[in-house]
Amino acid sequence: MRALNLGDLLVVVPALRALRRAFAGHEIVLATHGWLGPVVALTGAVDRLHAVRGLTPLDEPPGPNVVVNLHGVPAESNPVLDALRPHRRIGHAAPGWSGPEWRPGGHERERWCDLLVAHGVPADPADLLLAPPDGPSPAPGATVVHVGAGYGAKEWPVERFAAVAAELRGAGHDVVVTGSGAERERAVAVAAAAGLACDAVLAGRTDLGELVALVAGARLVVSGDTGAAHLASAYRTPSVVLFGPAPVEEWGPPADGPHRALTAADLRRGDAFAADPDPALLAVTVPDVLAAVDEVLVPAVR
């Protein structure tokens, strides 16, 4: 069970792969949001998706061989799996569950791999890449400026995204602006201020499969700490990721990839659901982002 969002799914891909190897003869069912189906298929680790929204009861037959809690804090999520009356439980220590103690901190990819290792299942946090997407990119070779964030705490200012987009466009990048349908107005404002054409705004015009293909085939991704950034990690697409309330050491891209994470950790307020941008995010400047772009695109010319 990992009934959370896109980035949350992508950080457990190594754990899902480990379970696929360890339980090769089992049907592996992942309980998560139904809209994540296109990405679940690309993990190569899941036989069936059980669409669920949050910690709601699972309409599955009782008595599965194994249940695995990859969702979060055990006290909140274990009861959903206990209701299935499983033969074996893999999770953190809790009443009725053996396993390692839940610990705060540490990277999410490592957290869930460490959990499996503690239960005798070898797991490699570096096994995070997705299979190639099923369809073509809507803008092959484009530079993706992803302005979506979900909450105000992760929203880098429109004028700064626009300044970055304008600089990249001037340097020869084919810039497109992405986000959800709810974020289209924000994306349109970024594109207008950057001098981009209307058709450069893909926010609200791509489904998840198309966004995956776009990021997989992109020249560069500039994004806040959100699902698009994790997709860039999953395809080793060069990326510059802007962090605010979440620590880089817990949610950041792989250190050995063409990625840079920017933040001011000493200023972090840490409220992920705040309406205004986290001070750690606001401390990241346009020149900071452009310098990081140069770093991830070396030896290519920006």
Secondary structure by P-SEA (a helix, b strand, c coil): cccccaaaaaaaaaaaaaaaaaaccccccccccccaaaaaaacccccccccccccccccccccccccccccccccccaaaaaaacccccccccccccccccccccccaaaaaaaaaaaacbbbbcccccccccccccccccccccccccccccccccaaaaaaaaaaaaaaccbbbbbbcccaaaaaaaaaaaacccccccccccccaaaaaaaaaaccbbbbcccaaaaaaaaacccbbbbbccccccccccccccccccccccccccccccccccccccccccaaaaaaaaaaaaccccc
